[in-house]
Amino acid sequence: MATYDKTLANDNAVQAMSVGQKVCKLVKITFDGTMGAAGDVIQAVKVPVGATVTDVKLMVPVKLGANATMDVGYGSDVDYFLDGVNVNANGVIATANAATAATPLTISAGSTPIDEAGYDTIDIKMATADAAPNANLVCYLQVEYICDAIS
């Protein structure tokens, strides 16, 4: 099990924003043939402290392998948004939004892990997989959040 930080590769610098502004980030994760083994965590989207996540979508255009499932969550809860999404078929789209979440996630100063700049990440975890996906296969993660009270 390994952790891969893809936030810089996906140009995830959080821009200046005002309270109440809605932000939508769509990131492409390209597998390299080793990343994506069972248990691997891919840090995909940075979200600032004070923001509330309102929508998360995972899109997998081409299957990632036999018996492959993915979770989407954050630091201390790896399957907060999506749990056990079957990604061993083509054209998978899975959605979790504020209306379907038990409690919409607001990133707080007590969240773990918060980096030195005051952000947490929305992560993809390869929950199960017989092997890492082949090189050049991709998945997409779209995260929408509202900047309610930037700290």
Steps between C-alpha positions, in 0.01 A plus 500: 500500500638838397382862491541703182465881502353601164380842616790685334488290184136601465568874539308507824623831632197653671431839351397810694127485568231681691255365756206331327691430179443157346809321369502198269819300442525218248824302518633224278698221665721306257621166631865406442484121536606497867268755665157361584577172673252391768517741793673783311371852573513774238473854638310670219341837588603760759210663688559796736403512867151653530370363169200266480514220241169490313556247222746223408503298177731213406519413130681198356476483119689168461500224761796504736534124543334188629345521847591871531304728735565857609408716797492880508547687826744718687779470760339311785200352312612342173147404389306804625350578156515173305557148628590198290423640155542216249751626238548176309260609226517769234314829545461508879361822648434521875366808680474609861366844580394699805143375467610134517769541765397449861681823583657727237873523564633836615878501520590618849825584671458176696486285182786261443728542322500876449817613329703805593303719258161414654364245252380141510477273197218301346653159437440194284584166660537185296304285745547171315695399190665187369782720367578866432318637192697494176704808413310782329157399628320796660227601737352843570393653829276807510463681832276801561518707816373828637730732689275569798754644741859485387728489802 
